[in-house]
Amino acid sequence: MNTALRISHVGLRGIVGQGLTATHVMEFAAAFGTFLEPGRPVILGRDPRLSGNMIREGVVASLLACGHDVIDLGIVSTPVVQHAIQRLDAAGGIAISASHNTIDWNALRFFGPSGIYLNTAEAGELLDIYHLHRFRFEEWNKLGQLTVSPNAIDAYLDGLARVFDLERLRPLRVVVDCCNGTSALILRRMNERFGCGFILINERVDGRTVAHTPNTTASIAELQLGPLMQPLQADAGFLFDMDADRVALADELGRGVSEEAVLPMLADHLLPRSPGKLIIANLSSTALLEDVAARHGGRVLRVPVGRQAAIDALSTYRPEQIALAGEGTGAVMMPQFRFVYDGIASMLALLTMIRDRGQTVSQILAGYPRHHILKAEVPLTSPNIPALLMELQELFPDGVLDRTDGLRVAWPDRWFHVRVSQTEPIIRVIAEQRDSEPRELFETLLDRVRSWN
């Protein structure tokens, strides 16, 4: 197993040089260029990682060779790429970004003409083209042309301004940890254009270093934002990953808020305002979602972890039936943006919620039942994962079993989920319980998982 390279239905991801090479990049981009409908351009954008320059060159070369015009947006967030696909009526797009992975990783993320991730059938076709090397290269006089488009962020902000009353949000004092990523470019421009007063930290963008692991967790939010909240009299603090599709939160007292709370809070805000009453969430997301959905006559549809599963679920319902979809990582899709994972939009929706209710973040959270979630990662070294899951299933026979993605076992007041990550060589172990920590259950799970590795 090459632990430095991950090929999946979502895309290609790996440690640059050790696993992800120029050959992988060019061949996967050629497969995507072959897969896409000819005659329309392909949108390209990247986060600021140093390896993005090398990967960009390979992607552009392959797409041009397949006859596609390429519109390069430069360093932009993944949501900006997705919005541009819709706005420019493109055949699809590629975001070069490893999101929450460390700086030595990078990835190709593929989007269809609707600007969302490929569904399972589409991704399967793309993988077949890649593995069979059936690339469609054009003659010299039919090659595509490259165009650089420097104004994608402004066009994206125009879309946000049509949905959110930015002037009404200006009185709020907001601190943002940009994690040296694309959110810095977006929020600087938002401050300039709309007079917003976002206070930015870790905003330098150079692609070589990041202030901390680019992950959206409560512990990082508290470490980076916590000391600033009360001295700056801030109403809320937000933490982004490098491509700004995920967001985490710190309250006005400087306490990190579980990344699991973002989706339930937005559900609480959007369900009363949406004709749709369905929340699409994965098996690893907090059970607080069911509590919030019950308040507003909604329901939760649980799907396997991974954006592909959420996209497949979205395609089975009409858009007006769905209130929102997302993950317990701080990644949320809202119907106002045609179901694009967008951390900036999520932040603005949460700020709107604070303004509408006239409550602090801590007051809003205090109104929810308490759920305590524990998470861990165990390095993946053993191929015998099915036997491990069978042992856990036999150990907990009295719960409700779900084996659609690893093993999830649920009881009325608690649940656990053990699964292999799609993006990293690890096994994820998650347990949650109402009112108190599921410490004994969690430690039992960790002991069993480690014994198999």
N, C-alpha and C positions, 0 to 999 in steps of 0.2 A: 504494500500500500504506500503510495506517495503522499505522505502527510502534509507536504508543502504545496499540493495542488488539489483542488476540489472541482470536479466537473459534475454539474447537476442540471436539472431542468430549469433552474433559475439563471444559470450562466456559468461563467468560468471565474475561479477565484484561487489565488495562491500567493506564496512568498516569491517575490520577484527574484529571478536568478536561480533559486533553489528548486522551485517547482514550476512557476509561471514563466515561460520563456517567450521570446519573440516569435518562435515558430507556432506555439500554441495560439498566440494573439492573432497572427495573420491567418492561420487556418480557420479559427473560429469566426473571425470577421468575414472571411470569404464564404463560409457556410451561411452566415446570416445574410450576406449580400445575395447569395443564390436563393435563399429562402424567400426574401422579400419580393413583393410585386414590383416589376420594373416600371420605369417612367415617372416615379416620384422621388423626391430627395430623401436622404437619411440624415437625421439630426445627431450631432455628436457633442458631448460635453464631458468634462472631467473635474475631479477634485484636485487640490493642489499638490498631491504626493509627487515627489521627485520623479518616480518611475512613470508618471503619467505622460511625459513628453515622449518617451520611447514607445509606449503602448499606443499613443495617439498616431504616431507615424505609421505603425503597422496596420492599425485599423483603417486609416485613410487610404493607404495603398491598396488594401484588399477590396474595400468598397468601390473605389474608383475603377479597379480592374474588373469588377462585376458590372460596370456600366452605370453605377449610381452616382448622381450628384451628391455631394456631402456639404452640409451646412454646419460649420464648426462654431459652437458658441463660446469656446474657450473654457476658463475655469468658472464653473457654475454648479449649483446643486443639482442632484438628480431630479427633484421636482421641477426645476426650471427646464431641464431637458424634456420631461414628460409634457409639460404645458406647451412647449414649443412644437412638439410633434402634432398636437391637436390644432394649435393656432396656424401652423404652416401647411397643414394637410399633407404631412409627410408619410412615406411608406412605413416608417418606423424610426427607431433611434437606439443609440448605445450610450450608456453612461459608464465612464471609466472611473470607478470608485469602489473601494473596499469598505466604505461605510464605517462601521465600528471597529474594524480590525486595526491592528497596530500598523505603524508607518511603513513597515517592510512588505506588507501585503498590498495587492491591488486586484482589481476584478473587472470583468466585462459584464454589464447588466443590459439585457435585451428587452426592447419594448416594441409592440406592434403599432399599427396605425391609429389605434385609439389612445395611445400614450400609456397604456398599462402593461404589466408583465404578460408574457405569452401564457396561454392556457396550456393544459397538459398535452393536448393533441398537437398544438403548434410547436411546443418545446420538443416533443418527441420527434417531430419531423426535422427540426433544426439539428438535433443530436444525430439523427440518421445521416444527414448530409455531411456533418462533420466527420463522423467515424468512417463513412464510405469514401470520403474525399471526392465527392461529386460536385465540384465547384463549377459555376458558370462564368467563365472569363470571356470578356468581349475582345473584338479586334481593336486595333490601334485607333481607328476612327470612330469608335463607339464608346470610348472610355468616359467616365464621369468627370465632372469638374468640381473643384474645391472652392467654397465660398466661406469667408470668415464673417460672422455676424456678432458685433460687439454689444448689441443693445438688448439681449435676451432678458437681462435682469429687470430692466425698465418695463418691458412688456409683461413680464411675470407680475411685477408690482401693480401694474394697471389692473390685472385680474384680481389680485387681493383687494385692491381698493374698491372694486365693484361689489364685493361681498361683505367686507368689514368696514365699519365706520371708524376710520383711523383717527379722525379728529377727536372723536369721543373718547378714544383710548389714550390720548396724549397726556392727560393729567396723572396717569399712573406712573409710578417710578419703578422701572424694571431693569434688573441687572441680568446680563446674558453672558454665559461662558461659550465662546465660539469654537473652542478647541482647535484654534488655528485652521479652521476650515471655511467652507463656502458661506456659512451663515454670516460671517463677518462682512463679506462683500455685499450681501443682500441688506443687512441691517444698517450698515453705513449709508447705503443709498436710500433706504427708507427714512432714516433720520434727515438726510439732505432734502428729499423731495416732499415729505409730509410733516416735517417738524416734529417727528417722534423723538423722544429723549432716551432711547435705549442706551444704557451704560454698558459698554462692551469690555470684556476682559479676554485674555488669550486670543486676541484678534489678529496678531501678526500672521501673515500668510506667506510662507516661503517654501513649503513642501519638504523640508529637511527634518524639522523637529516639530513635535507637538508637546504642549505643556503637560499632558497626562494621557493615559490610555483613552482613545476616542470612543468611549462607551457611555451610554446614557443610563446610569444607575444612580440610586439615591445616595450611595456612599460618596461617589465622585461629586455629585451636586452639592452635598453638604460640605465636603472638603474645600471645594473651589469657591462656592457662593456663600456658604454659611457665615464666614467672618465679615462679609460685606453688608449683609442684609440690614441689620439694625443700625450700624453707623451711617448708612446711606438712606435710612428710612424708606427702604424699598418695599413695594407691595408684593412683589413676586420675583423669583429668580428662575432662569431657564438655562438648561445645558443641552447643547446640540452635539451630535456626532459630526464627522467631517463632511458629509454630504447633505446634512440638514434634513434628512427624512425622518429622523427620530428626535424626540425631545424628552428631557426629564425636568423635574421641578423642585424648587426649594421654597418653603413658605416664608412669611414675613418675619418669622423669628429665627430664620437661618437653619431650620431643620430640613434635611433632605426628605423628599416625599418619594415613596416607592414608585418606580417607573410603571408599576402595575396600576397605579391610580389614574394615570392619564386617560386611558380609554373609558373607565367608569365615569370619571368627571365629565368628559365630553358627551358620553351617553346621557347623563343626567341633564346636561345643557341642551342637547339637540333633540332628544326624543319628544319633548312637548312641542317642538317647533317643526317637526318633520311628519309628513303623511305616512312615511314608512315606520314600522315598529320593530324591524328586525336588526339585531346586532350580530355581525359575523365575527367570531373570535376563535383563536386556536385553543387546543386542549391544554396548553400550559398557562393560559391567562387566568387571572383571579376570579374566584366565585362571586366577588362583589358585583360583577356584571349582572348576575341573575337577580340580586337584590335590587339594583337600580332599575333593571328592566321591569320588574314586578311593580315598581312605583308608578310606572307610566304605561302599563298595559302592553309592554313589549316582550320580546322573547330573544333568547340567545341561541344561535346556531353554532355548535362547536365543530371545528374542522381540524385536520392535521396541521402541525406547525409548518410554516413556510409560506411564502407569499403566493406560490403557485396554487396551493389549496384554497386560499382566500379568493384568488382570481377565478378559479373554477366555480366556487360557490356563488360569487357575484353574478356569473353568467347564467345561473339558473333562475334568477329572480329579476323582475323589472326594477329599474333604478328607483322608482318611487316607493317600492316596498321596503327599501333598506334605509335605516337611519344613519348607520356608519359601520365601518369594519376596521379591524386592527389587531394589534398584538400587545402582549404585556411588556414590550420593549420600549414603549413610547412611540411606536409607529402607528399612525391612524389615517384612515381614508374617509373622506367626507363626500357626500353626493354633490355638494356645491362645486367641487373640483373634479368631478367625474372619476372619483375613487382613485386618486393619486396619493400615495403615502407622502405626507407633507408636514414636516415639523414646524415650519414657520406658520402655516395656516392653523395648525393645532395650537400653537402659542397664542395667536390672535383670538382664536375661539375661546381659549381659557381666560384671556384677559377680558373678553366681552362678558363672559360668565361672571367674573368678579365685579365688573361695573354694573351689570344688570341686577345682581343680588345685593350689592352694597355690603358684601361680606369679605372678610379676609380669607386667604387660602386655608388657614388653620380652622376657621369657623366652618367653611364648606366641608372640609374633611371630617370634622367632628360630627357632622350630621349623618355619617354613614356607619353601618355596622363595622366592627373591627375584624379584619381578616389578617392573619399573620402568615407571611410566606417566606420560606427558606429556599435558597438556590445554591447549587454547587456544580462544579465541573470536574470530571474525572478523566484523565488522559485515556484515549482509546488505544489499547494495545492488543486486545484479544479479538479474534474474529468470531468468537462463539457467543455473540449477543443473543441469538434466539434461545439458547439454553439458559442464559441469565434471566431473560424475561419470563421464561416458563417457571423458573425457580421462584421468582417474585410473585407470579400469579398463584402458585400453590401455597405460598406463605400467607397470602391475603385473600382467601377464598370467599369472604363474606361481603366484599364490596362490589360495586357495579364496575365491570371490566370494559375497557375500550382498548382494542389492539390495532386500531387504524394507523397509529403512529407510535411505535414503541409500545409501552404499557401505561395506561392510566387506570387507576383504581379510585373510586369515589364512594364516600359515605355521606350521610346528611350534613355533617359538620366539618368534614375534612376530605382531602384528596391528595394523591401524589401522581407524578408523571416521570417516567424514566425513558429516555430516548437518545439515539445517536444524532448529533448535530449534522445538519446538511452543509454547513459552511466551515466547520473546524473539526479537527480530529479529536473530538471529546465526546463523552457521554454526559448529558445534562440530567441532573436530579433535582426535582422541584417538589416541595410539599407545602400545603397550606391548610390552615385550620382557623375556624372562627373562635374569637375571644382569647386564645392563647397560642403560643408557639407549638408547632408539632415536633418538638425537639426529639423525643424518643423515636417516633416514626422516621424522622429524617436521618438520624444516626444509624438506625437499623438498615435503611436503604443504602447509605454510603458504605457501610461495612460489607454488605452483600455485593455491591457493584465493584468495590475495590478488590474483593476476593477473586473476581474473575479477570482481573487485569494484571 
